[in-house]
């Protein structure tokens, strides 16, 4: 199965890369929106960082992972599939990839040690894949200006040797919400969330999911249980159990393990997977999964350094770039589910619909946004600190 998945990622990455998936979509005001000011003479977005290109045979890549890809599912596994795809696409040897696994992103010393070990082993490109690595990655980029640093899910960058990457996962979240709304019978949908409303990445995903649900089932509510950790197996188990005990019959998640899915299956409920295709864990209950396709991104960034075309831009792709999507729907989905998803997907891809459009009602009786407008990228990625009207936070 691992070889099959690797081959799929390879073919997918090659296809997207040849189709120009290296196009970067910057988040112009993201840093200022989060209170961060570029310093040390960083150039404006889109300018060259001035670093020389690196020959392919001299490339060495370090990767920091939050957990172990060998777990075979979830966040780290998905990122590592992207690294494997990049390695195959570019013909890099195993000796050119250095993986640091189980690096706690709340431990700055452990993060710094892992990055330093990569540099000491000769790495000239380093990908740090989790939110909590951001500040240390920023510091190390200043200390080692000849090393290229890329940070996943964060917002800091310097326009030179340090940039960030993420994507419009809310687009796929919205589609998965339609699936959940069409298939719940109790009108109670559970959601295990890593962080509270202070984190826009998590909250924006919850809101997009909730909006998708409301578009097809205005009576359904989303019950959110927060773990306050990106990777916390025991807390994720406990959160899933609490939501299932409340009567939630569809379980979604923004957390790293598949426990919300496996526990839903054991309880006779449906699941909406995240990061990787979780049908392999729960083939009889997984309605669909919200997935990332990182191979094309990693390929394009390393190729740009080989070619000498890297320019320090941040990356923010979406469905149109093939970075995010949902998996094929289960054949046991309710009648009409696929048709509803197809219409919404077509509207998103055409630009007719952008998810966070118009005036949006929150669960505290307020509104955000304006009629005839859509929230911009900076707001979506940095200022969604509210919940949509059908969201209930479980304390």
DRENDO-1510 file (C-alpha; in Angstrom, 1 decimal, always signed):
<recs>
REC; n; res; u; v; w
REC; 1; UNK; +0.0; +0.0; +0.0 .
REC; 2; UNK; +2.8; +2.4; +0.9 .
REC; 3; UNK; +4.4; +1.8; -2.6 .
REC; 4; UNK; +1.1; +2.4; -4.3 .
REC; 5; UNK; +0.5; +5.7; -2.3 .
REC; 6; UNK; +4.0; +6.8; -3.1 .
REC; 7; UNK; +3.5; +6.1; -6.8 .
REC; 8; UNK; +0.2; +8.1; -6.7 .
REC; 9; UNK; +1.8; +11.0; -5.1 .
REC; 10; UNK; +4.7; +10.9; -7.6 .
REC; 11; UNK; +2.3; +10.9; -10.6 .
REC; 12; UNK; +0.1; +13.6; -9.0 .
REC; 13; UNK; +3.1; +15.8; -8.2 .
REC; 14; UNK; +4.6; +15.5; -11.7 .
REC; 15; UNK; +1.2; +16.4; -13.3 .
REC; 16; UNK; +0.7; +19.4; -11.2 .
REC; 17; UNK; +4.3; +20.6; -11.4 .
REC; 18; UNK; +4.2; +20.4; -15.2 .
REC; 19; UNK; +0.9; +22.3; -15.2 .
REC; 20; UNK; +2.6; +25.2; -13.4 .
REC; 21; UNK; +1.8; +24.4; -9.8 .
REC; 22; UNK; +4.8; +26.4; -8.8 .
REC; 23; UNK; +2.8; +29.6; -9.1 .
REC; 24; UNK; +2.8; +31.3; -5.8 .
REC; 25; UNK; +0.0; +33.3; -4.4 .
REC; 26; UNK; +1.2; +35.7; -1.7 .
REC; 27; UNK; -0.6; +36.9; +1.4 .
REC; 28; UNK; +0.2; +40.6; +1.0 .
REC; 29; UNK; -0.8; +42.0; +4.4 .
REC; 30; UNK; -0.6; +38.8; +6.4 .
REC; 31; UNK; +2.5; +39.7; +8.4 .
REC; 32; UNK; +1.2; +43.2; +9.3 .
REC; 33; UNK; -2.2; +41.8; +10.1 .
REC; 34; UNK; -0.6; +39.6; +12.7 .
REC; 35; UNK; +1.5; +42.4; +14.2 .
REC; 36; UNK; +4.8; +41.3; +12.6 .
REC; 37; UNK; +7.1; +43.7; +10.8 .
REC; 38; UNK; +9.7; +42.6; +8.3 .
REC; 39; UNK; +13.1; +43.7; +9.5 .
REC; 40; UNK; +16.8; +43.6; +8.5 .
REC; 41; UNK; +16.2; +45.1; +5.1 .
REC; 42; UNK; +13.9; +42.4; +3.7 .
REC; 43; UNK; +12.8; +43.0; +0.2 .
REC; 44; UNK; +9.2; +43.4; -0.9 .
REC; 45; UNK; +7.2; +40.3; -1.9 .
REC; 46; UNK; +8.2; +39.3; -5.4 .
REC; 47; UNK; +11.8; +40.5; -5.3 .
REC; 48; UNK; +14.8; +38.2; -5.7 .
REC; 49; UNK; +16.5; +37.1; -2.5 .
REC; 50; UNK; +19.9; +37.3; -4.2 .
REC; 51; UNK; +21.0; +33.8; -3.2 .
REC; 52; UNK; +22.8; +31.7; -5.7 .
REC; 53; UNK; +21.2; +28.6; -7.2 .
REC; 54; UNK; +22.3; +25.2; -5.9 .
REC; 55; UNK; +23.2; +22.3; -8.2 .
REC; 56; UNK; +20.9; +19.4; -7.8 .
REC; 57; UNK; +23.7; +17.1; -6.7 .
REC; 58; UNK; +24.6; +19.6; -3.9 .
REC; 59; UNK; +21.1; +19.9; -2.6 .
REC; 60; UNK; +20.5; +18.5; +0.9 .
REC; 61; UNK; +17.1; +18.9; +2.6 .
REC; 62; UNK; +16.2; +18.9; +6.2 .
REC; 63; UNK; +12.6; +18.3; +7.4 .
REC; 64; UNK; +11.2; +18.8; +10.9 .
REC; 65; UNK; +8.2; +16.6; +11.6 .
REC; 66; UNK; +5.9; +16.8; +14.6 .
REC; 67; UNK; +5.4; +13.1; +14.8 .
REC; 68; UNK; +6.5; +10.0; +13.0 .
REC; 69; UNK; +5.4; +9.5; +9.3 .
REC; 70; UNK; +5.5; +5.7; +10.0 .
REC; 71; UNK; +2.2; +6.2; +11.8 .
REC; 72; UNK; +0.7; +5.9; +8.3 .
REC; 73; UNK; -2.0; +8.6; +8.6 .
REC; 74; UNK; -2.6; +12.2; +9.4 .
REC; 75; UNK; -0.6; +15.4; +9.3 .
REC; 76; UNK; +3.0; +14.3; +9.4 .
REC; 77; UNK; +2.3; +11.3; +7.1 .
REC; 78; UNK; +0.8; +13.6; +4.5 .
REC; 79; UNK; +3.7; +16.0; +4.6 .
REC; 80; UNK; +6.2; +13.2; +4.3 .
REC; 81; UNK; +4.3; +11.8; +1.3 .
REC; 82; UNK; +4.9; +15.2; -0.2 .
REC; 83; UNK; +8.6; +15.0; +0.6 .
REC; 84; UNK; +8.8; +11.5; -0.9 .
REC; 85; UNK; +7.1; +12.8; -4.1 .
REC; 86; UNK; +9.5; +15.7; -4.4 .
REC; 87; UNK; +12.4; +13.4; -4.0 .
REC; 88; UNK; +11.2; +11.1; -6.7 .
REC; 89; UNK; +10.2; +13.9; -9.0 .
REC; 90; UNK; +13.7; +15.5; -8.8 .
REC; 91; UNK; +15.7; +12.3; -8.6 .
REC; 92; UNK; +17.3; +13.0; -5.3 .
REC; 93; UNK; +19.0; +10.3; -3.3 .
REC; 94; UNK; +18.0; +9.2; +0.2 .
REC; 95; UNK; +21.2; +10.7; +1.5 .
REC; 96; UNK; +20.0; +14.1; +0.4 .
REC; 97; UNK; +17.0; +14.0; +2.8 .
REC; 98; UNK; +17.4; +14.4; +6.5 .
REC; 99; UNK; +14.3; +13.8; +8.6 .
REC; 100; UNK; +13.9; +14.9; +12.2 .
REC; 101; UNK; +10.9; +13.2; +13.6 .
REC; 102; UNK; +8.9; +13.7; +16.9 .
REC; 103; UNK; +10.1; +17.2; +17.3 .
REC; 104; UNK; +7.8; +18.9; +19.8 .
REC; 105; UNK; +6.8; +22.2; +18.3 .
REC; 106; UNK; +6.1; +23.7; +21.8 .
REC; 107; UNK; +9.8; +23.1; +22.8 .
REC; 108; UNK; +12.0; +25.8; +21.3 .
REC; 109; UNK; +15.2; +24.2; +22.4 .
REC; 110; UNK; +14.2; +20.9; +20.8 .
REC; 111; UNK; +13.3; +22.8; +17.6 .
REC; 112; UNK; +16.5; +24.7; +17.6 .
REC; 113; UNK; +18.6; +21.5; +18.2 .
REC; 114; UNK; +16.8; +19.7; +15.3 .
REC; 115; UNK; +17.4; +22.6; +12.9 .
REC; 116; UNK; +21.1; +22.9; +13.9 .
REC; 117; UNK; +21.6; +19.2; +13.4 .
REC; 118; UNK; +20.2; +19.5; +9.9 .
REC; 119; UNK; +22.6; +22.4; +9.2 .
REC; 120; UNK; +25.6; +20.6; +10.7 .
REC; 121; UNK; +24.8; +17.6; +8.4 .
REC; 122; UNK; +25.0; +19.9; +5.4 .
REC; 123; UNK; +21.4; +20.8; +4.8 .
REC; 124; UNK; +21.0; +24.0; +2.6 .
REC; 125; UNK; +17.2; +23.7; +2.5 .
REC; 126; UNK; +15.0; +23.2; +5.5 .
REC; 127; UNK; +11.3; +22.7; +5.8 .
REC; 128; UNK; +9.7; +23.1; +9.2 .
REC; 129; UNK; +6.2; +21.7; +8.9 .
REC; 130; UNK; +4.3; +22.7; +12.1 .
REC; 131; UNK; +3.0; +26.0; +13.4 .
REC; 132; UNK; +5.0; +26.1; +16.6 .
REC; 133; UNK; +8.3; +25.9; +14.8 .
REC; 134; UNK; +7.8; +29.4; +13.3 .
REC; 135; UNK; +9.7; +31.7; +15.7 .
REC; 136; UNK; +12.8; +29.5; +15.9 .
REC; 137; UNK; +12.8; +29.0; +12.2 .
REC; 138; UNK; +12.7; +32.8; +11.8 .
REC; 139; UNK; +15.7; +33.1; +14.2 .
REC; 140; UNK; +17.7; +30.5; +12.4 .
REC; 141; UNK; +17.1; +32.0; +9.0 .
REC; 142; UNK; +18.7; +35.2; +10.3 .
REC; 143; UNK; +21.6; +33.3; +11.7 .
REC; 144; UNK; +22.2; +31.3; +8.6 .
REC; 145; UNK; +21.4; +33.5; +5.6 .
REC; 146; UNK; +22.8; +31.0; +3.0 .
REC; 147; UNK; +20.3; +28.4; +4.0 .
REC; 148; UNK; +16.7; +28.4; +2.6 .
REC; 149; UNK; +14.0; +28.0; +5.2 .
REC; 150; UNK; +10.3; +27.3; +4.5 .
REC; 151; UNK; +7.8; +27.2; +7.4 .
REC; 152; UNK; +4.4; +25.5; +7.0 .
REC; 153; UNK; +1.2; +27.0; +8.3 .
REC; 154; UNK; +2.7; +30.1; +9.8 .
REC; 155; UNK; +2.8; +33.7; +8.7 .
REC; 156; UNK; +6.3; +35.1; +9.2 .
REC; 157; UNK; +8.8; +35.6; +6.4 .
REC; 158; UNK; +11.7; +37.9; +5.4 .
REC; 159; UNK; +11.4; +37.9; +1.6 .
REC; 160; UNK; +14.9; +36.5; +1.3 .
REC; 161; UNK; +15.8; +33.1; +2.7 .
REC; 162; UNK; +12.7; +32.5; +4.8 .
REC; 163; UNK; +9.1; +32.1; +3.5 .
REC; 164; UNK; +5.9; +30.5; +4.6 .
REC; 165; UNK; +3.5; +28.1; +2.9 .
REC; 166; UNK; -0.1; +27.1; +3.5 .
REC; 167; UNK; -3.3; +26.9; +1.5 .
REC; 168; UNK; -7.0; +27.5; +1.2 .
REC; 169; UNK; -8.0; +24.4; +3.1 .
REC; 170; UNK; -11.3; +26.2; +3.9 .
REC; 171; UNK; -12.4; +25.5; +0.4 .
REC; 172; UNK; -12.2; +21.7; +0.9 .
REC; 173; UNK; -13.6; +22.1; +4.4 .
REC; 174; UNK; -16.7; +23.8; +2.9 .
REC; 175; UNK; -17.3; +20.8; +0.6 .
REC; 176; UNK; -16.8; +18.4; +3.4 .
REC; 177; UNK; -19.4; +20.3; +5.4 .
REC; 178; UNK; -21.9; +19.7; +2.6 .
REC; 179; UNK; -21.2; +16.0; +2.9 .
REC; 180; UNK; -21.6; +16.1; +6.7 .
REC; 181; UNK; -24.9; +18.1; +6.5 .
REC; 182; UNK; -26.3; +15.7; +4.0 .
REC; 183; UNK; -25.5; +12.6; +6.0 .
REC; 184; UNK; -26.3; +13.4; +9.7 .
REC; 185; UNK; -29.5; +12.1; +11.1 .
REC; 186; UNK; -29.2; +13.5; +14.6 .
REC; 187; UNK; -28.3; +17.0; +13.3 .
REC; 188; UNK; -25.3; +16.8; +15.7 .
REC; 189; UNK; -21.9; +16.9; +14.1 .
REC; 190; UNK; -18.7; +16.6; +16.1 .
REC; 191; UNK; -15.5; +18.4; +15.5 .
REC; 192; UNK; -12.2; +17.8; +17.4 .
REC; 193; UNK; -10.2; +21.0; +17.1 .
REC; 194; UNK; -6.5; +21.5; +18.0 .
REC; 195; UNK; -6.8; +25.2; +18.9 .
REC; 196; UNK; -9.4; +27.7; +20.1 .
REC; 197; UNK; -10.7; +30.7; +18.3 .
REC; 198; UNK; -7.4; +32.6; +18.8 .
REC; 199; UNK; -6.0; +30.5; +15.9 .
REC; 200; UNK; -7.5; +31.6; +12.6 .
REC; 201; UNK; -6.3; +28.5; +10.7 .
REC; 202; UNK; -8.3; +26.2; +12.9 .
REC; 203; UNK; -11.3; +28.5; +13.4 .
REC; 204; UNK; -11.6; +29.4; +9.7 .
REC; 205; UNK; -11.7; +25.7; +8.9 .
REC; 206; UNK; -14.4; +25.1; +11.4 .
REC; 207; UNK; -16.4; +28.0; +10.1 .
REC; 208; UNK; -16.1; +26.9; +6.5 .
REC; 209; UNK; -17.2; +23.4; +7.4 .
REC; 210; UNK; -20.1; +24.8; +9.4 .
REC; 211; UNK; -21.2; +27.0; +6.5 .
REC; 212; UNK; -21.1; +24.0; +4.2 .
REC; 213; UNK; -23.4; +22.2; +6.6 .
REC; 214; UNK; -25.8; +25.1; +6.8 .
REC; 215; UNK; -26.0; +25.4; +3.1 .
REC; 216; UNK; -27.8; +22.0; +2.9 .
REC; 217; UNK; -29.0; +21.4; +6.5 .
REC; 218; UNK; -29.9; +24.6; +8.4 .
REC; 219; UNK; -31.1; +22.6; +11.4 .
REC; 220; UNK; -27.7; +20.9; +12.1 .
REC; 221; UNK; -25.2; +22.2; +14.6 .
REC; 222; UNK; -21.4; +21.7; +14.9 .
REC; 223; UNK; -20.2; +20.7; +18.3 .
REC; 224; UNK; -16.5; +21.7; +18.8 .
REC; 225; UNK; -14.2; +20.2; +21.4 .
REC; 226; UNK; -10.8; +21.8; +21.7 .
REC; 227; UNK; -7.6; +19.9; +22.7 .
REC; 228; UNK; -5.2; +22.9; +22.8 .
REC; 229; UNK; -2.5; +20.9; +21.1 .
REC; 230; UNK; -1.6; +20.1; +17.5 .
REC; 231; UNK; -0.8; +16.5; +18.4 .
REC; 232; UNK; -2.3; +15.0; +21.5 .
REC; 233; UNK; -3.5; +11.4; +21.1 .
REC; 234; UNK; -5.0; +11.0; +24.5 .
REC; 235; UNK; -6.8; +14.4; +24.4 .
REC; 236; UNK; -8.1; +13.6; +20.9 .
REC; 237; UNK; -9.5; +10.3; +22.1 .
REC; 238; UNK; -11.2; +12.0; +25.0 .
REC; 239; UNK; -12.6; +14.8; +22.9 .
REC; 240; UNK; -14.0; +12.3; +20.3 .
REC; 241; UNK; -15.6; +10.2; +23.0 .
REC; 242; UNK; -17.3; +13.2; +24.6 .
REC; 243; UNK; -18.8; +14.3; +21.3 .
REC; 244; UNK; -19.9; +10.8; +20.4 .
REC; 245; UNK; -21.5; +10.4; +23.8 .
REC; 246; UNK; -23.5; +13.6; +23.1 .
REC; 247; UNK; -25.1; +12.0; +20.1 .
REC; 248; UNK; -22.9; +13.3; +17.3 .
REC; 249; UNK; -23.3; +10.9; +14.3 .
REC; 250; UNK; -20.7; +12.5; +12.0 .
REC; 251; UNK; -17.2; +13.3; +13.3 .
REC; 252; UNK; -14.8; +15.8; +11.7 .
REC; 253; UNK; -11.5; +17.0; +12.9 .
REC; 254; UNK; -8.5; +19.4; +12.8 .
REC; 255; UNK; -6.1; +17.3; +14.7 .
REC; 256; UNK; -3.3; +14.9; +13.7 .
REC; 257; UNK; -4.3; +11.4; +14.7 .
REC; 258; UNK; -7.2; +9.4; +13.2 .
REC; 259; UNK; -8.7; +8.7; +16.6 .
REC; 260; UNK; -11.9; +10.8; +15.9 .
REC; 261; UNK; -12.4; +8.6; +12.8 .
REC; 262; UNK; -11.7; +5.2; +14.4 .
REC; 263; UNK; -13.8; +6.0; +17.4 .
REC; 264; UNK; -16.6; +7.2; +15.2 .
REC; 265; UNK; -16.5; +3.9; +13.3 .
REC; 266; UNK; -16.5; +1.9; +16.6 .
REC; 267; UNK; -19.6; +3.9; +17.7 .
REC; 268; UNK; -21.5; +3.4; +14.5 .
REC; 269; UNK; -21.1; +7.0; +13.4 .
REC; 270; UNK; -19.7; +8.5; +10.2 .
REC; 271; UNK; -16.4; +10.3; +9.8 .
REC; 272; UNK; -14.9; +13.1; +7.8 .
REC; 273; UNK; -11.1; +12.5; +7.7 .
REC; 274; UNK; -8.3; +15.1; +7.6 .
REC; 275; UNK; -4.8; +15.5; +6.1 .
REC; 276; UNK; -4.7; +12.0; +4.5 .
REC; 277; UNK; -7.3; +9.7; +3.0 .
REC; 278; UNK; -8.7; +8.0; +6.1 .
REC; 279; UNK; -10.7; +5.4; +4.3 .
REC; 280; UNK; -7.9; +2.9; +4.9 .
REC; 281; UNK; -8.5; +3.2; +8.6 .
REC; 282; UNK; -12.3; +3.3; +8.5 .
REC; 283; UNK; -13.5; +2.1; +5.1 .
REC; 284; UNK; -17.1; +1.5; +6.3 .
REC; 285; UNK; -17.7; +4.9; +7.9 .
REC; 286; UNK; -15.5; +7.5; +6.2 .
REC; 287; UNK; -17.7; +9.7; +4.0 .
REC; 288; UNK; -14.8; +11.6; +2.6 .
REC; 289; UNK; -11.5; +13.2; +3.8 .
REC; 290; UNK; -10.2; +16.7; +3.5 .
REC; 291; UNK; -6.7; +16.3; +2.1 .
REC; 292; UNK; -3.5; +18.1; +1.2 .
REC; 293; UNK; -1.4; +17.3; -1.9 .
REC; 294; UNK; +2.0; +18.7; -0.8 .
REC; 295; UNK; +4.2; +16.9; -3.4 .
REC; 296; UNK; +3.8; +19.6; -6.1 .
REC; 297; UNK; +4.6; +22.4; -3.6 .
REC; 298; UNK; +7.8; +20.8; -2.3 .
REC; 299; UNK; +8.9; +19.9; -5.9 .
REC; 300; UNK; +8.4; +23.4; -7.2 .
REC; 301; UNK; +10.2; +25.1; -4.3 .
REC; 302; UNK; +13.3; +22.9; -4.5 .
REC; 303; UNK; +13.3; +23.1; -8.3 .
REC; 304; UNK; +13.2; +26.9; -8.1 .
REC; 305; UNK; +16.4; +26.8; -6.0 .
REC; 306; UNK; +18.1; +24.5; -8.4 .
REC; 307; UNK; +17.1; +26.8; -11.3 .
REC; 308; UNK; +18.0; +30.0; -9.4 .
REC; 309; UNK; +14.5; +31.4; -9.8 .
REC; 310; UNK; +13.5; +31.3; -6.1 .
REC; 311; UNK; +12.3; +34.8; -5.1 .
REC; 312; UNK; +11.2; +34.6; -1.5 .
REC; 313; UNK; +7.5; +34.6; -2.1 .
REC; 314; UNK; +5.1; +33.1; +0.4 .
REC; 315; UNK; +2.8; +30.3; -1.0 .
REC; 316; UNK; -0.9; +30.2; -0.5 .
REC; 317; UNK; -2.6; +27.8; -3.0 .
REC; 318; UNK; -6.0; +26.2; -3.1 .
REC; 319; UNK; -8.2; +23.9; -5.1 .
REC; 320; UNK; -7.4; +25.6; -8.3 .
REC; 321; UNK; -3.7; +24.8; -7.8 .
REC; 322; UNK; -4.5; +21.2; -6.8 .
REC; 323; UNK; -3.0; +21.8; -3.3 .
REC; 324; UNK; -6.3; +21.0; -1.4 .
REC; 325; UNK; -9.2; +18.8; -2.2 .
REC; 326; UNK; -11.6; +16.1; -0.8 .
REC; 327; UNK; -11.4; +12.5; -1.6 .
REC; 328; UNK; -13.9; +10.5; -3.6 .
REC; 329; UNK; -17.2; +10.3; -1.7 .
REC; 330; UNK; -18.2; +6.9; -0.2 .
REC; 331; UNK; -20.7; +5.0; -2.1 .
REC; 332; UNK; -22.9; +4.9; +1.1 .
REC; 333; UNK; -23.3; +8.7; +1.1 .
REC; 334; UNK; -26.9; +9.9; +1.1 .
REC; 335; UNK; -28.6; +10.4; -2.3 .
REC; 336; UNK; -27.9; +13.8; -3.7 .
REC; 337; UNK; -24.7; +14.4; -1.8 .
REC; 338; UNK; -22.3; +14.2; -4.7 .
REC; 339; UNK; -24.5; +16.5; -6.8 .
REC; 340; UNK; -24.5; +19.2; -4.1 .
REC; 341; UNK; -20.7; +18.9; -3.7 .
REC; 342; UNK; -20.1; +19.1; -7.5 .
REC; 343; UNK; -22.1; +22.3; -7.8 .
REC; 344; UNK; -20.3; +24.0; -4.9 .
REC; 345; UNK; -16.9; +22.8; -6.2 .
REC; 346; UNK; -17.6; +24.2; -9.7 .
REC; 347; UNK; -18.6; +27.6; -8.2 .
REC; 348; UNK; -15.4; +27.7; -6.1 .
REC; 349; UNK; -13.1; +26.8; -9.0 .
REC; 350; UNK; -14.8; +29.3; -11.3 .
REC; 351; UNK; -14.5; +32.1; -8.7 .
REC; 352; UNK; -18.2; +32.5; -8.5 .
REC; 353; UNK; -18.1; +31.5; -4.8 .
REC; 354; UNK; -15.3; +32.2; -2.3 .
REC; 355; UNK; -16.8; +30.6; +0.9 .
REC; 356; UNK; -16.4; +33.7; +3.1 .
REC; 357; UNK; -18.7; +35.9; +0.9 .
REC; 358; UNK; -21.2; +38.6; +2.0 .
REC; 359; UNK; -22.4; +39.3; +5.5 .
REC; 360; UNK; -21.8; +36.3; +7.8 .
REC; 361; UNK; -23.6; +35.6; +11.0 .
REC; 362; UNK; -21.6; +34.5; +14.0 .
REC; 363; UNK; -22.7; +32.4; +17.0 .
REC; 364; UNK; -22.8; +35.4; +19.3 .
REC; 365; UNK; -25.4; +37.3; +17.3 .
REC; 366; UNK; -22.9; +39.6; +15.5 .
REC; 367; UNK; -22.0; +39.8; +11.8 .
REC; 368; UNK; -18.7; +40.0; +9.8 .
REC; 369; UNK; -18.2; +40.9; +6.2 .
REC; 370; UNK; -20.2; +43.0; +3.9 .
REC; 371; UNK; -22.8; +42.3; +1.2 .
REC; 372; UNK; -21.3; +42.0; -2.2 .
REC; 373; UNK; -17.7; +41.5; -0.8 .
REC; 374; UNK; -15.6; +38.6; +0.3 .
REC; 375; UNK; -13.1; +38.4; +3.1 .
REC; 376; UNK; -9.5; +38.9; +1.9 .
REC; 377; UNK; -6.6; +36.4; +2.4 .
REC; 378; UNK; -5.1; +38.4; +5.3 .
REC; 379; UNK; -8.4; +38.3; +7.2 .
REC; 380; UNK; -9.1; +34.6; +6.5 .
REC; 381; UNK; -5.6; +33.6; +7.6 .
REC; 382; UNK; -5.1; +36.0; +10.4 .
REC; 383; UNK; -8.4; +37.4; +11.8 .
REC; 384; UNK; -11.1; +34.7; +11.8 .
REC; 385; UNK; -11.5; +34.6; +15.6 .
REC; 386; UNK; -15.2; +34.1; +15.6 .
REC; 387; UNK; -17.5; +31.1; +15.0 .
REC; 388; UNK; -20.3; +30.7; +12.5 .
REC; 389; UNK; -23.8; +30.8; +13.8 .
REC; 390; UNK; -24.4; +27.0; +14.0 .
REC; 391; UNK; -21.2; +26.3; +16.0 .
REC; 392; UNK; -21.4; +25.3; +19.6 .
REC; 393; UNK; -18.1; +25.1; +21.7 .
REC; 394; UNK; -18.2; +22.3; +24.2 .
REC; 395; UNK; -16.5; +23.3; +27.4 .
</recs>
